[in-house]
Amino acid sequence: MAHIELVDQTFRDGQQSWWGMRIRAGMLEKVAPLIDRAGYRALDITGSSMFECTVRYAHEDPWEGFDLWRAWMPSVTFRSGVGSNRIGTFGMTPNALLDLWVQTLIKHGMDSFWVYDCLYNMDQMERLARVIHAAGGQAYGAIFFGISPVHTDEWFAARVREMVGWGCLSGIYVEDAPGILMPDRARSLIPGLLAAAGDLPVEWHFHNTTGMGALNYVIAMEAGGRIVHTCSKPLANGPSLPSTEQTLDNIKWLGHSHGIDETTLAPVAEHCARIAKQEGWAVGAPNEFSAFAYRHHLPGGMTGTLNAQLAQYGMQDRLTEVLEEVVRVREEMGHPISATPFSQIIGIQSVLNVVTGERWGTTPDESILYLNGHYGTPPAAIDQNVKDKVMASEHGKRFADWRRPQPDLAEIRRQYGGSRVSDEELLLRYLAPATDLDLTRSAGPLKRGYDFDDATTVKDLLDHLMTLKRPRQVVVAGREGNLTLKRGDAGCAAIQT
């Protein structure tokens, strides 16, 4: 019998998988006390892409929202992912800005980070892990799983042993982003990674895209794994992770123990389901097994992105063709692990190859930088014919002498507004377009709560009306009609429709 710990991913990976990172800070206000006392080992809560989406779509200041979450959940350990060479964009970020990002998050109460690089630039991962450690945070080295002739069990175990040798990590984090780890492979891979990690704890983060994630958690527990990542049921399964509810049942049936307060689960799940219904967002549902997923390797959320891109060209019926092209493009690019940013680079390139009718005729900057080795060394050889074609194009020639910019922080500050700009504002200006930041500023203070339409009482309405300063018109909408109150020169008039 073993004690199993859980890391909650509901409001980071869960809402990223099902809600497209459209969450707003106030949505956690009612359930934050439950999450804080639920007994999770950690709460994965945010990241640079969430900061960007919060500004662009919610028009909220993500620093203000993060501070609220920290105040509402003072006891739980906060977690965030960070790429070894980038935040926000699919390009590359100067080291000075990467360092400022993790240092500023730690200043605001972030406790720990998993540091990832799907090309395994180990020197960059180690550098950032040491920056996090020096700033007082915990760093976890990330292993992202993928299938290729190169990515053997021993290959992954060797990466873990190298990470352990850094001497600055608090643990190892293993993610199967596309959800393509088969049970037979899990039974050989997991014991090898546990052995390579030695005394460092290992966390397992398996997406349930093909329905294998929950079973692979069982296999991990049987092999000695003691930490798994889950989501509240309305934001679990499909492209997301296994549900907390089912995982706890499995833990008990296997004869293990856990420290989760199960009385917190139903209220959180009900809250998430009500938000999804009111906002018109999806809720989690299991996927049927798809053998095709083991060929194209795309994380579940990426297929929705590709569909949206095809819709711009009126080509929604060509998704299968694009996914077949993904298989070919990934092989030509040297079999990179299919997770951010490479799943996006591969997917976008595949769409362009299909909709333009010419393979590698149109290439985004990121594809060119990848082929030139600026992201790192691919695990397998790049197709030389593809590289030659891209580099001979007019667009490709513009990158012939490109080098990754490494300005110092003083130079970056000059670029984004000068020395008086705060660290927080500087990072937001880097992550989000100026127009979206302007809209965020004009939106006013962040809303600290979330109101359900079906829970508003007459008293709530009257209390709200009392806060308004001489409104010219108030409309009260109900099932039996609308009541409109208009202020005129002679006083108020009521009109019922």
N, C-alpha and C positions, 0 to 999 in steps of 0.2 A: 504493500500500500504506500502511495506517495501523495505528497501535497502538491496540487497543481495551482499555479497562479495564472491570472488572466490580465491582458492588456486590452483596454477598451478602445475600439476604433470607430465607434458610432458616429462621432461628430467630425471626423477627419476622413478616413478612407470610406466609411459607410456613406456619408452624405456626398462625398466626391463621386462614388460609384453610381448612386441613384439620383442625387439632386443636382449634380453638375456644379458643386461648390457654390450654391446660391444661398447657403445658410446665413442668417443674420444673428448678431450677437444676442439680442434680446430673447431669441428663441430658446435659450438655455436657462433663462432666469428661474422658471418654476421647477425645473428638474435638477438644477445644479446641486442643491443640498443632498439629493438622493445619490447622485453620482459621487459626490465627495465622500460619503460614508459607505459606499457600496463594497469597498474592499479590493478595488483593482490595484494591481501592481503599478500601473501607470495609465495615463490617459493621453493617447495620441490626439493632439488638439488642433494643430495648425501647421502651416508651412508657407513658403514664399508664394506659391501659386494661389493659396487661399487668400493671402493678403491682397494679391492682385485682383482676384475675383470679387473680393469684398468691396474694393474701391470701384471696380468697373460696373458691377451689377447691383450691389446693394447700396452703393453710395454712402458707405459708412467708413469711419476711420478705424482701420483694423487694430491699431495700437490701443485706442480707447476700448474697443471690444475685447481685446486680449486682457487688458487690465481688469475689466469687469469679470471675465471668466476666472482670472486668478483670485480676485477678491471673493467671488462666490464659491470657489472650490480651493480653499487654502491648504487642505490636507493632502490632496492627491498629487502624485508626481506627474508633471507635465512632460510631454514628449513631442518632438518634431523631427521630421526628416530633412536632410540637407545634402545636396549634391556636392561632390568634391571640387567641382569647377564652375558651378553655376547656381544662381537663384533666379526664379521667375522665368526668364526667357529660355528658348531652346539653344541659344548661343552660349558664349562663355563670359563669365564675370571676373573682373580683376580680383586678385587675392585680397587686396585691401578692403574691398567692399564685402567679400565673403566673410572676412574676419569681423568686420563691423556688424554684419547681420547676426551672427551667432552671439557676439558679445552683447549686442543690444537686447536680443531676446532673453539672454540670461539676466540682464539687468532688470527686465520686466517680470522675471519669475519663471522662465523656462528652466527646467531641471536637467533634461537629457536630450540627446540627438542620436539618430542613426545616420551614419555617414555612408553614402552610396556612390558608386561609379560603375556603370554597367559595362565599361571596358576595362575595369579594374586597374586604373592608374594608381597603383598602390602608394607611390610617393606622395601624390596629391591627397589621397585619403588620409595617410598618416599625418601629413602636415596640418590638415584641418582638425583632425582628432586631437592633436596636441594643442591647437589653439583653443578648442572647447575645454579641454582638461585644465589648461592654464587659467581660463576665465572662471573656473569653478563649476563647470557643467560636467555631466557624464556623457561619454562618447561610446557608441556602439558601432562596431564594424559590420557593414551590411553585405550579405551574400545574396545576390539575385540569381535565381535559378533559370536556366535555359537549356534547351536541347540542341546539340550540334555534334559533329564529329569531334570537336575539341573539348567540349564541356563534360568531361568524365567525372566520376565520383572523386577520383584522386586529384583532379585539377581543382575542384572546389575545396577539397580538404587542404590542399597546399596553400590556397589563399587564406584559409582560416588560420593555419599555423603561422603564416607570415604576420597576420593581424595580431595574434597573441604575442608575437615577438616584439611588438611596439611597446608594450608595457604600460600603455596609458588608457586602455579600454576597460569599460565596466561590463561588457558582454558582447555577444555576437547576435546578430539579427539576420534571420534567413527568410527571404520572401520569394514566393512563387506568384508573380504578378499576373501572368496569363492563366493561371490555374491549370497547368499542363503536367504537373508531377503525377505520374501514374503510381499506384500502390506498390507494384513490384520494384520500381525505381526508388520509391521512398524507403523501402525496407533495406536497400543497400546504401543509399545516400546518407540517411539520417544518422545511423550509428557511426559512420566515418566522420561526419562533422562534429558529433558530440565528442568523439575521441580526440579530434584535432584541437577542439576548444579547451580541453583539459579542465581546469577549475573554473573557467569563465562560464557564466550562465548563458544559455542559448535560447533565444526566443523564436517561435515559429509563426509565420504570417502567410497563410495559404489561402488564396482566393478560391471561391467555390464555383468558378465559371463552368466547369464540366461536372460538378457534383462530387469531385474527389477530395475537396479540401477537408471536410469533416472526417472522412475516413483516414486521411493522412495525419490528422491530429491524433487519432487513436493510435496509429502506427508510431508516431513520435513519442507518445506517452509510454507505449509498450517498450520502446527502445531506451527510455530514460529521459525523454524531454519533459520539462516541468513548467514551461511557460508558453501559452498560446494566445493569439490575438483573435478577438471576436467583436461582433456588433449586436446591438439590440435588434430584435427580429424584424421590425419594419424596414431596417436599413441593412439587412444581412442577405446572404445568398446571391445567386446569380453572379454578376461581375464583382460583388462584394465578398465578404468573408463569412464563414459559418456563424450561425447565431449563438449568442451567449446562452440562451435558454437551452438549445439542444446540446451544446457543448457541456454544460453543467450536468445534464441528464447522463450523457455519455461518461463523464468523469465518475459519477456515482455508480453507474452500472459496471464500470471497470474496477470498482472497489477503492477508488482514490478519494481524497478529500479536497476541499477548496475553502477559501475564506470569503466568498462572495455572500453578501446579505441579499438573499433571493427576494425579499419583500420589496426591494427597490426596482426589480426588473419590470413588473407589469405596469406601474405608473409611468416609467420612462418610455416603454413601448407604446402605451396608449397616447402619450404626449406626441411622440414622433409621428404616429399614424394620423392624429388629428391635424398636425401641421401639414403633412403631405396632402390630406384631403382638402384642406382649406386653400393651399397654394396651387393645387393641381399638379403636384409632383408624384413621381412613382414611389411605390413601396416594394420592398424586397420580395422576390419569388424565386424558387429554385429553377435552374436551367435543366433541360434535358441534355444527356451526354451527346457531345458532338466530336466525332473523330477528326473533323476538319480543323478544329482548334489546335490539334497537335501538329498541323502543318503550317498554319499561318502565324501562330504564337501570339496574336495580338491580345492584350488585355481587353476584357469585355466592354469597357467604356469606349474604347477606340472604335469599335464597329459602329456605334451610334454617331461618333464624330465623322467617320467616313461617309455614312449615309447622309448626314447633313451637308457635307461638302459636295457629294454627288447631286443632291437636290438643287444646288445652285446652278447646275448645268442641265437639270431636267433628266438626270441619268440614274435615278434611284434603282432602276431594274438591273444595274450593272455592278451591284455590290459583290456578288460572287466572283465576277471577273476581276475586280480590284483585289479581293482577298487572295485569289490565285496569283495575281501579280505580286502581292506582298511576299509570297513564298520565294519567288524568283529574285526580287530586289534584295531581300535579306541575305540570300546566298551570295549574290554579287557583291554585297557590302561586307562580306567576311563573317557572317553569322553573329552579329552583335546580339546580346541579350535583349529581348523585346520588352523594355520598360522605358520610362521617361529618361532622356528625351528621344531615344532611338526608336521606340514604337511610333512616336509622332513623325519623326523624320522619314522612316520607312513608309508609313501610311500615306503621308502627303505626297511623297515621290511616286508611290504606286497609283494614286488618284491621277496625278499629272500624266503619267505614262499612258493611262487608259483614256482619259478625256481628250488629250491632244492627239492621240493616235501615233505618237512617235516616242519610243522608249528613250528616256534620258535626253530628250530634246529640250525640255524645260526643267531647270534644276534650281531649287531655292538655295540661298546662301549656305544654309546648314548642311545640305547634301554635299556641296563643294568642299566645305571645311572638313567634313568627315572624310571624304575621299582623299583629301590632302594630308590626313593624319593629325589634324589639329585637335580632335577630341581624344586622341590616344591611338594605340595600336590595336586594330581589330584582332579577335582571336584566330581568325583564319585569313588567308590571302584575299585581297580585293580583286575582283575581275579586272584585269589590266585593260581589256578592250573598252569596258565601261569608263574607267578612269581616263583613258586617252581621249575618248569622245567628249567627255565633259570638260576636260582641261583645254581642249582645242577650241571650244566654243568661245564667243566673245565674252559671255558672262564668266566663264571659267578663267579666262586670261586675266581678268581683273583681280583675281585672288592669287596670282602666281607668286607675289612677294609678300603675302599677308603674314603677319605675325600677331600672336595673341597680345593685345594691349595689357600692360601692367602698370598703369599710373598709380602714384601714391595717393593717399587719402586727401592730401591738400589739393592736388590737381583735380581729383574727382569733385571735391567741394566747389572749386571754382567753376566746374562745368555745370553743377546743379544748383547754383544760387549763392555761393560765397560762404565765408567762414561763420556767418551768423545763423545759417541753417542748422537746425538740430539734427542729430543722428537719425532720429525717427523720420523726420521730414525728408532728409536726404535719401533714405532707403525707399520711401514711398515714391519719390520722384523718379528713382531708377526703375521701380517695379511697374508703375502705372502711367498711362498717358496723361499729359497735362490737362486735357479736356475732362477726363474722368475725375481727376483730383479737384478741378474747379467745381464740378457738379457735386462732389462729395462735400466740399466746403460750404456750398450754397444750400445743401440739404439741412443744415442745422445740426443740433446736438443729436447724438445717437440715441435711439429709442431703447430704453433699458428693460423693456418687457415685450410680451407678445400677446395680443388679444385674440381670443377665438370668437368668431362671429356668433356661434351658437351659445355662447356663455354670457353675452352682454345683457345686463338687466336694465330696467328703467332707471334705477338709481345710478348705474354706470353712466347712462346717457345724460342724466341731469347733472351729475358731477362734472362731466366733460363740458357740458354747455356753460357751466358756471366759470370755466377757465377761459372762455372765448371773450375777446374784447369787441363788444358791439358788432356782432356779425350782421350783415345785411340780409342773409337768408340761411335758414337751417332746414334740411330735409331729413325727416325720419322715415326710413323705408321699412315696411313690414309685409308679411304675407298677404294681408287684407288690403293693401294699398299704401300710398305714401302720404305723409302729412308734411306740408311745406309751411314754414313760418317765415313771413317776409316783413322786414322793418321798413316802414314808410314814414312820411312826415307826420301822419296822424297817429302813429303807433304801430302795433303789430297786427297783422292779418293772417288768419290760418286758411289754407286751401287744402282740401283733402281730395286725392285722386285715386 
